[in-house]
Amino acid sequence: MKYRTIGSDPARRREVSVIALGAMLMGSRTDEKTSFAVLDRYVEAGGTFIDTSDNYAFWEDGGQGGQSEELLGRWRRSRGIGDEIVIATKLGARPLAAGTSYVDNPEGLSAKVIRESSERSRERLGVDRLDLLYAHIDDPTVPQRETVEAFAALVAEGTVGLLGVSNQAAWRVERARAIAAASELPGYEVLQYAHSHLRPRTDVPDDMFPDGSLGHAGPDLLTYLRAEPGLTMVAYSPLLKGAYVRPDRLPSDFDHPGTPPRLAALHDVARETGATVNQVVLAWQLGGSLPIVPLVGASSVAQLEESLAAADLELTPDQRSRLDAAH
Ligand SMILES: NC(=O)c1ccc[n+]([C@@H]2O[C@H](COP(=O)([O-])OP(=O)(O)OC[C@H]3O[C@@H](n4cnc5c(N)ncnc54)[C@H](OP(=O)(O)O)[C@@H]3O)[C@@H](O)[C@H]2O)c1
């Protein structure tokens, strides 16, 4: 396994494995025995960066979520896991009532939610400090200063290490960071967005984003990442939920003329290297010029093994430039 640093403040930055593991479906769709086996294997292989949220996975049983954090809490206790593993969680997108969702009834990013939900996450995970806490979605109903100051207060108290943000427009991220910087407060340093080798159309409206998806790392976000050396991007759904091996799973926003040439380039490089297409996608993210940490999901140890092996796959400059250029 290889490692990289997230965060810039010498007192708070952390070293994490270059591949992060998502626990979104652990404790719900993925049973406890399988989840523990995946987590154990990840740690055995040197993995140190696990991702969850206070709302995972509310849609599986129509509740409010929390099963994933609770499972991670049980796993931590049973394995004696301490500070060596960085567990990131998120708040803001937990539904306020069972049977609702983050689209119509999210908890949001008020100071009260940030304080209370972070406390509940600490209880479920069984930790005194959340290593990395993200704003899961935006909340346009709360002044950004309130959100920024509430997150910063948790860092000052020592109940949160690093701050991150997910699924917000790049200009909102920049504005929040500017508010924090002007007041010498800690700001978001880890950006979590959907990112893979295939690129979706971002102009397709959905329930959450009527102007088109803000969850995908588009050009605005990527140029921001390139310009700000202190930032890291955690790339969620890098394997497109298994769609590289099961094309029927490819969402409709990937149905455009740019997709076939990129798939062809991936398959060419997979043939040349003897690696799988999934591994080529991850190796392309890992070895690129932007600081990207792929965040993989796995519902079996075999899937995890395939992803972990990508950390050792080196692409040649020619392979990388063909993958970059295909469109
Ligand atoms: N910030 C956000 O809004 C957000 C949104 C989504 C996810 N996330 C985070 O990102 C993590 C990963 O997301 P994701 O689950 O969408 O990631 P992903 O890595 O794109 O997809 C994982 C799924 O792909 C399939 N898969 C994985 N490895 C495979 C392999 N070697 N061969 C075939 N299929 C394979 C499995 O599906 P099957 O189980 O069906 O086989 C697995 O459950 C989540 O756990 C969560 O922590 C964050």
Ligand as a Chemical Component Dictionary entry (heavy atoms), coordinates in Angstrom:
data_LIG
# 
_chem_comp.id                   LIG 
_chem_comp.type                 NON-POLYMER 
_chem_comp.pdbx_formal_charge   0 
_chem_comp.three_letter_code    LIG 
# 
loop_
_chem_comp_atom.comp_id 
_chem_comp_atom.atom_id 
_chem_comp_atom.alt_atom_id 
_chem_comp_atom.type_symbol 
_chem_comp_atom.charge 
_chem_comp_atom.model_Cartn_x 
_chem_comp_atom.model_Cartn_y 
_chem_comp_atom.model_Cartn_z 
_chem_comp_atom.pdbx_ordinal 
LIG N1  N1  N 0  -20.493 11.733 -0.997  1  
LIG C1  C1  C 0  -21.488 11.094 -1.561  2  
LIG O1  O1  O 0  -22.548 11.668 -1.836  3  
LIG C2  C2  C 0  -21.329 9.629  -1.892  4  
LIG C3  C3  C 0  -22.205 9.008  -2.802  5  
LIG C4  C4  C 0  -22.020 7.646  -3.079  6  
LIG C5  C5  C 0  -20.984 6.949  -2.453  7  
LIG N2  N2  N 1  -20.183 7.577  -1.546  8  
LIG C6  C6  C 0  -19.104 6.838  -0.844  9  
LIG O2  O2  O 0  -18.306 6.178  -1.792  10 
LIG C7  C7  C 0  -18.215 4.788  -1.467  11 
LIG C8  C8  C 0  -18.093 3.991  -2.731  12 
LIG O3  O3  O 0  -19.212 4.267  -3.562  13 
LIG P1  P1  P 0  -19.796 3.184  -4.534  14 
LIG O4  O4  O 0  -20.247 2.013  -3.749  15 
LIG O5  O5  O -1 -20.751 3.890  -5.426  16 
LIG O6  O6  O 0  -18.420 2.791  -5.280  17 
LIG P2  P2  P 0  -18.004 1.920  -6.500  18 
LIG O7  O7  O 0  -16.634 1.465  -6.144  19 
LIG O8  O8  O 0  -18.214 2.673  -7.772  20 
LIG O9  O9  O 0  -19.038 0.710  -6.537  21 
LIG C9  C9  C 0  -18.992 -0.329 -5.611  22 
LIG C10 C10 C 0  -19.834 -1.453 -6.151  23 
LIG O10 O10 O 0  -19.284 -1.834 -7.398  24 
LIG C11 C11 C 0  -19.276 -3.213 -7.508  25 
LIG N3  N3  N 0  -17.883 -3.644 -7.548  26 
LIG C12 C12 C 0  -16.860 -3.241 -6.760  27 
LIG N4  N4  N 0  -15.730 -3.875 -7.076  28 
LIG C13 C13 C 0  -16.055 -4.703 -8.089  29 
LIG C14 C14 C 0  -15.329 -5.636 -8.833  30 
LIG N5  N5  N 0  -14.034 -5.846 -8.608  31 
LIG N6  N6  N 0  -15.979 -6.325 -9.814  32 
LIG C15 C15 C 0  -17.281 -6.114 -10.033 33 
LIG N7  N7  N 0  -18.033 -5.264 -9.345  34 
LIG C16 C16 C 0  -17.418 -4.560 -8.381  35 
LIG C17 C17 C 0  -20.001 -3.778 -6.301  36 
LIG O11 O11 O 0  -21.375 -3.937 -6.633  37 
LIG P3  P3  P 0  -22.181 -5.251 -6.152  38 
LIG O12 O12 O 0  -22.171 -5.186 -4.661  39 
LIG O13 O13 O 0  -23.546 -5.073 -6.732  40 
LIG O14 O14 O 0  -21.435 -6.434 -6.696  41 
LIG C18 C18 C 0  -19.787 -2.692 -5.277  42 
LIG O15 O15 O 0  -20.789 -2.647 -4.296  43 
LIG C19 C19 C 0  -19.478 4.497  -0.662  44 
LIG O16 O16 O 0  -19.305 3.373  0.164   45 
LIG C20 C20 C 0  -19.621 5.775  0.134   46 
LIG O17 O17 O 0  -18.767 5.710  1.261   47 
LIG C21 C21 C 0  -20.335 8.901  -1.278  48 
# 
loop_
_chem_comp_bond.comp_id 
_chem_comp_bond.atom_id_1 
_chem_comp_bond.atom_id_2 
_chem_comp_bond.value_order 
_chem_comp_bond.pdbx_ordinal 
LIG N1  C1  SING 1  
LIG C1  O1  DOUB 2  
LIG C1  C2  SING 3  
LIG C2  C3  SING 4  
LIG C2  C21 DOUB 5  
LIG C3  C4  DOUB 6  
LIG C4  C5  SING 7  
LIG C5  N2  DOUB 8  
LIG N2  C6  SING 9  
LIG N2  C21 SING 10 
LIG C6  O2  SING 11 
LIG C6  C20 SING 12 
LIG O2  C7  SING 13 
LIG C7  C8  SING 14 
LIG C7  C19 SING 15 
LIG C8  O3  SING 16 
LIG O3  P1  SING 17 
LIG P1  O4  DOUB 18 
LIG P1  O5  SING 19 
LIG P1  O6  SING 20 
LIG O6  P2  SING 21 
LIG P2  O7  DOUB 22 
LIG P2  O8  SING 23 
LIG P2  O9  SING 24 
LIG O9  C9  SING 25 
LIG C9  C10 SING 26 
LIG C10 O10 SING 27 
LIG C10 C18 SING 28 
LIG O10 C11 SING 29 
LIG C11 N3  SING 30 
LIG C11 C17 SING 31 
LIG N3  C12 SING 32 
LIG N3  C16 SING 33 
LIG C12 N4  DOUB 34 
LIG N4  C13 SING 35 
LIG C13 C14 SING 36 
LIG C13 C16 DOUB 37 
LIG C14 N5  SING 38 
LIG C14 N6  DOUB 39 
LIG N6  C15 SING 40 
LIG C15 N7  DOUB 41 
LIG N7  C16 SING 42 
LIG C17 O11 SING 43 
LIG C17 C18 SING 44 
LIG O11 P3  SING 45 
LIG P3  O12 DOUB 46 
LIG P3  O13 SING 47 
LIG P3  O14 SING 48 
LIG C18 O15 SING 49 
LIG C19 O16 SING 50 
LIG C19 C20 SING 51 
LIG C20 O17 SING 52 
# 
